[in-house]
Amino acid sequence: MLESRLRMKPQLLLMLIALFAAAGMAQSPAAKIYETEKAFEKMAADKGVSSAFIEFMAPMGVMFVPEQQNAREFWKSIPPSTSYLTWNPIWIDAASNGMLGYSIGNSIRRPKGKDDPEMVYGHYISIWTRRTNGEYRALLDAGINHPKPASIPTEWKSPLDGGGDKNEGRLSAADSAVPFYATVEANAAKAYKSYLTNDAIMMRSGKEPFVGKKAAIGYIENEKPTIRFSKRKSFVEGPDIAYVYSVYSIVDNKGKELEGGNFVQVWKLRKGKWLIAADVLIASPKGN
């Protein structure tokens, strides 16, 4: 009997290892992205913003400073940042296969370090890809600044239908988006009404995010912007989440540019239709 028990111990150990491995694999992609966000933030606090971005951006990851640049190469090319940066993801979603996801959150930057009384408030969007080892790295990181908000949420959530559409019909976000881009310059309100998800988040430089379709459409109807999105843009697509970025401009009724910069959109497949889940315009500083 003792000999039998001794033989069982390695088998039991292997069973426990398998159970723990299965539990790790069962973790949702959104939860894994959240863990990655917190590890990213911790490294920024412990080793500096520059080191953290070099570690957590994908090799081909991009940022806008204000022009599009390879993020890793940008951070390697400048002196280490003295900024102290903290952030909280508040919205995380991932594709049904877990290979692509995005997060939106609030941020506070202290330009001269942790004890700097000056604080710059903002919101960011990050696009994530899962590597072969299961870890996530950012394909894109962008953000806006705005005045101090009344509150700064620390909890995060995901849409109820996260990862719910397998896209068995293989519908393309790029093809589905053509009518939106064909309409938006002439009638932005009409285009966004047709293509925003009910839980969409719209971000504009200098303003707090507009959360939900109703708030976003209210802003668009009030501003009545004439938005020109670049005709040269490429979608990166998962089964039910895709993203696209390029340049944009807002012009007056005579075609004069009032604002220019970079845009990021996340598209979500819902009930067989691709819709905009996140819409971000990052205005470039005037003179650039």
C-alpha positions as CSV (number, residue, x, y, z in Angstrom):
1,M,0.0,0.0,0.0
2,L,2.8,2.4,0.9
3,E,4.5,1.6,-2.4
4,S,1.3,2.3,-4.3
5,R,0.9,5.7,-2.5
6,L,4.5,6.6,-3.4
7,R,3.8,5.8,-7.0
8,M,0.6,8.0,-7.0
9,K,2.4,11.2,-5.7
10,P,4.0,12.1,-9.1
11,Q,0.7,11.4,-10.8
12,L,-1.2,13.6,-8.4
13,L,1.3,16.4,-8.9
14,L,0.9,16.2,-12.7
15,M,-2.9,16.3,-12.2
16,L,-2.6,19.4,-10.1
17,I,-0.3,21.1,-12.6
18,A,-2.7,20.3,-15.4
19,L,-5.6,21.8,-13.3
20,F,-3.7,25.0,-12.6
21,A,-2.7,25.3,-16.3
22,A,-6.4,24.8,-17.3
23,A,-7.4,27.5,-14.9
24,G,-4.9,29.9,-16.4
25,M,-6.1,29.1,-19.9
26,A,-9.7,29.6,-18.8
27,Q,-8.9,33.2,-17.8
28,S,-10.8,35.5,-20.2
29,P,-8.8,37.6,-22.7
30,A,-10.3,40.8,-21.2
31,A,-9.1,39.8,-17.7
32,K,-5.6,39.0,-19.2
33,I,-5.5,42.4,-20.9
34,Y,-6.4,44.0,-17.5
35,E,-3.5,42.2,-15.8
36,T,-1.2,43.3,-18.6
37,E,-2.3,46.9,-18.1
38,K,-1.5,46.7,-14.4
39,A,1.9,45.2,-15.0
40,F,2.5,47.9,-17.6
41,E,1.6,50.6,-15.1
42,K,3.8,49.0,-12.4
43,M,6.8,48.9,-14.6
44,A,6.2,52.5,-15.5
45,A,6.3,53.4,-11.8
46,D,9.2,51.1,-10.9
47,K,11.5,51.5,-13.9
48,G,10.2,54.6,-15.7
49,V,7.8,55.3,-18.5
50,S,10.3,54.8,-21.3
51,S,11.3,51.3,-20.1
52,A,7.6,50.3,-19.7
53,F,6.6,51.4,-23.2
54,I,9.6,49.6,-24.7
55,E,8.6,46.4,-22.9
56,F,4.8,46.5,-23.5
57,M,4.6,47.8,-27.0
58,A,4.7,45.2,-29.8
59,P,7.7,45.4,-32.1
60,M,5.5,47.0,-34.8
61,G,3.4,49.0,-32.3
62,V,2.7,52.6,-33.2
63,M,2.2,55.9,-31.4
64,F,1.4,59.5,-32.6
65,V,4.0,62.1,-31.4
66,P,2.2,63.8,-33.3
67,E,3.1,61.9,-36.5
68,Q,2.8,58.1,-36.5
69,Q,6.0,56.5,-35.3
70,N,7.2,53.0,-34.2
71,A,6.7,53.2,-30.4
72,R,9.7,51.2,-29.3
73,E,12.0,53.1,-31.6
74,F,10.6,56.4,-30.5
75,W,11.2,55.7,-26.8
76,K,14.7,54.4,-27.5
77,S,15.6,57.5,-29.4
78,I,14.9,60.0,-26.7
79,P,16.3,60.5,-23.2
80,P,14.5,58.6,-20.5
81,S,11.2,60.3,-19.6
82,T,11.0,62.1,-16.2
83,S,7.2,61.8,-16.2
84,Y,5.3,59.8,-13.7
85,L,2.3,58.2,-15.3
86,T,-0.7,56.4,-13.7
87,W,-3.8,55.0,-15.4
88,N,-6.9,52.9,-14.9
89,P,-8.5,50.8,-17.7
90,I,-12.3,51.3,-17.5
91,W,-13.4,49.4,-20.7
92,I,-11.9,46.2,-22.1
93,D,-13.1,44.0,-25.0
94,A,-11.5,41.2,-27.0
95,A,-12.2,39.3,-30.1
96,S,-13.9,35.9,-29.9
97,N,-10.6,34.2,-30.6
98,G,-8.7,36.4,-28.1
99,M,-6.1,37.4,-30.6
100,L,-7.1,41.1,-30.7
101,G,-8.5,43.4,-28.1
102,Y,-8.6,47.0,-26.9
103,S,-8.8,48.9,-23.7
104,I,-9.8,52.5,-22.8
105,G,-9.0,54.2,-19.6
106,N,-8.2,57.4,-17.7
107,S,-4.7,58.7,-17.0
108,I,-2.8,61.2,-14.9
109,R,0.6,62.4,-16.0
110,R,3.0,64.3,-13.7
111,P,5.5,65.8,-16.1
112,K,8.4,66.3,-13.6
113,G,8.0,63.1,-11.6
114,K,5.9,61.5,-8.8
115,D,6.0,64.6,-6.5
116,D,5.2,67.1,-9.3
117,P,2.0,69.0,-8.2
118,E,1.2,69.6,-11.9
119,M,-1.2,66.9,-13.2
120,V,-2.3,66.4,-16.8
121,Y,-5.5,64.5,-17.1
122,G,-6.5,62.4,-20.1
123,H,-7.9,59.2,-21.6
124,Y,-6.2,56.6,-23.7
125,I,-6.9,53.8,-26.0
126,S,-4.7,50.8,-26.5
127,I,-5.0,48.0,-29.1
128,W,-3.7,44.6,-27.9
129,T,-2.5,41.5,-29.7
130,R,-1.9,38.1,-28.1
131,R,1.5,36.6,-28.7
132,T,2.2,32.9,-29.2
133,N,3.2,32.6,-25.5
134,G,-0.2,33.9,-24.4
135,E,1.0,37.4,-23.4
136,Y,-0.5,40.6,-24.7
137,R,1.4,43.5,-26.2
138,A,0.1,46.8,-27.6
139,L,-0.1,47.3,-31.3
140,L,-1.2,50.9,-30.8
141,D,-1.3,53.4,-28.0
142,A,-2.9,56.9,-28.3
143,G,-4.6,59.4,-26.0
144,I,-6.1,62.8,-25.5
145,N,-5.8,65.4,-22.7
146,H,-8.7,67.2,-21.1
147,P,-9.5,69.3,-18.0
148,K,-9.6,67.6,-14.6
149,P,-12.7,65.4,-14.5
150,A,-15.2,65.4,-11.6
151,S,-14.4,61.8,-10.9
152,I,-11.8,59.2,-11.9
153,P,-13.3,55.6,-12.0
154,T,-11.0,52.8,-11.1
155,E,-13.3,49.8,-12.0
156,W,-13.3,48.2,-15.4
157,K,-16.0,46.4,-17.3
158,S,-16.6,44.7,-20.7
159,P,-19.6,44.7,-23.0
160,L,-22.1,41.9,-22.3
161,D,-21.5,40.4,-25.7
162,G,-17.7,40.4,-25.5
163,G,-16.4,37.6,-27.8
164,G,-19.9,36.6,-28.8
165,D,-19.8,36.7,-32.6
166,K,-17.7,34.1,-34.4
167,N,-18.2,35.7,-37.8
168,E,-19.0,32.5,-39.5
169,G,-20.1,34.5,-42.6
170,R,-16.6,36.1,-42.7
171,L,-17.9,39.6,-43.0
172,S,-15.2,42.2,-43.5
173,A,-15.1,45.3,-41.4
174,A,-13.2,47.2,-44.2
175,D,-16.0,46.4,-46.7
176,S,-18.8,47.1,-44.3
177,A,-17.3,50.5,-43.4
178,V,-17.3,51.9,-46.9
179,P,-20.8,53.5,-46.6
180,F,-19.8,55.2,-43.3
181,Y,-16.8,56.9,-44.9
182,A,-18.8,57.7,-48.0
183,T,-21.4,59.5,-45.9
184,V,-19.5,61.1,-42.9
185,E,-18.0,64.1,-44.6
186,A,-21.4,65.3,-46.0
187,N,-23.4,64.4,-42.9
188,A,-21.5,63.3,-39.8
189,A,-24.6,62.9,-37.7
190,K,-26.3,60.6,-40.1
191,A,-23.2,58.5,-40.5
192,Y,-22.6,58.1,-36.8
193,K,-26.2,57.4,-36.1
194,S,-26.1,54.5,-38.5
195,Y,-22.8,53.1,-37.3
196,L,-22.2,53.7,-33.6
197,T,-22.8,50.9,-31.1
198,N,-25.1,51.8,-28.2
199,D,-22.1,51.6,-25.8
200,A,-19.6,53.4,-28.1
201,I,-17.0,55.7,-26.6
202,M,-16.1,58.8,-28.5
203,M,-12.9,60.7,-27.6
204,R,-12.0,64.2,-28.7
205,S,-8.9,66.2,-27.7
206,G,-9.7,68.7,-24.9
207,K,-12.9,67.0,-23.9
208,E,-13.9,64.2,-21.6
209,P,-15.1,61.1,-23.5
210,F,-18.6,60.9,-24.7
211,V,-19.8,57.5,-23.3
212,G,-22.7,55.9,-25.1
213,K,-24.3,56.5,-28.5
214,K,-26.7,59.1,-27.1
215,A,-23.9,61.3,-25.7
216,A,-21.8,60.9,-28.8
217,I,-24.6,61.8,-31.2
218,G,-25.5,64.8,-29.1
219,Y,-22.0,66.1,-29.4
220,I,-21.9,65.5,-33.2
221,E,-25.2,67.2,-33.7
222,N,-24.1,70.2,-31.7
223,E,-20.7,70.6,-33.4
224,K,-21.8,69.6,-37.0
225,P,-18.2,68.9,-38.0
226,T,-17.2,68.2,-41.6
227,I,-14.7,65.4,-41.0
228,R,-12.4,64.1,-43.8
229,F,-10.9,60.8,-43.1
230,S,-7.9,59.7,-45.1
231,K,-8.8,57.6,-48.1
232,R,-5.7,55.6,-47.5
233,K,-6.2,53.4,-44.5
234,S,-6.0,49.7,-43.7
235,F,-8.1,47.6,-41.3
236,V,-6.6,45.0,-39.0
237,E,-9.3,42.5,-38.4
238,G,-10.2,39.7,-36.0
239,P,-13.3,37.7,-36.2
240,D,-15.5,40.3,-34.5
241,I,-13.2,43.2,-33.6
242,A,-11.2,45.3,-36.1
243,Y,-9.3,48.6,-35.9
244,V,-8.2,51.2,-38.3
245,Y,-6.1,54.4,-38.0
246,S,-4.8,57.1,-40.3
247,V,-5.1,60.9,-40.5
248,Y,-8.1,63.1,-40.5
249,S,-9.0,66.8,-40.9
250,I,-12.0,68.9,-39.9
251,V,-12.7,71.7,-42.3
252,D,-15.1,74.7,-42.5
253,N,-17.7,75.3,-45.2
254,K,-15.1,76.7,-47.5
255,G,-12.8,73.7,-47.1
256,K,-10.3,75.4,-44.9
257,E,-8.7,73.1,-42.3
258,L,-9.7,73.9,-38.8
259,E,-8.1,70.8,-37.2
260,G,-5.9,67.9,-38.2
261,G,-4.4,64.9,-36.6
262,N,-4.7,61.1,-36.3
263,F,-7.8,59.0,-35.8
264,V,-8.3,55.6,-34.3
265,Q,-11.5,53.5,-34.7
266,V,-12.4,50.2,-33.2
267,W,-15.2,48.3,-35.1
268,K,-17.3,45.6,-33.5
269,L,-19.4,42.9,-35.2
270,R,-22.8,42.8,-33.7
271,K,-25.7,40.7,-35.0
272,G,-24.1,40.5,-38.4
273,K,-23.3,44.2,-38.8
274,W,-20.0,45.9,-38.2
275,L,-20.4,49.0,-36.0
276,I,-18.0,51.6,-34.4
277,A,-17.3,50.8,-30.8
278,A,-14.6,53.4,-30.2
279,D,-14.0,56.6,-32.2
280,V,-10.9,58.7,-31.3
281,L,-9.6,61.9,-32.9
282,I,-6.2,63.0,-31.6
283,A,-5.7,66.6,-32.8
284,S,-2.1,67.6,-33.6
285,P,-0.8,70.8,-32.0
286,K,-1.3,73.8,-34.2
287,G,1.8,74.5,-36.3
288,N,2.6,70.8,-36.8
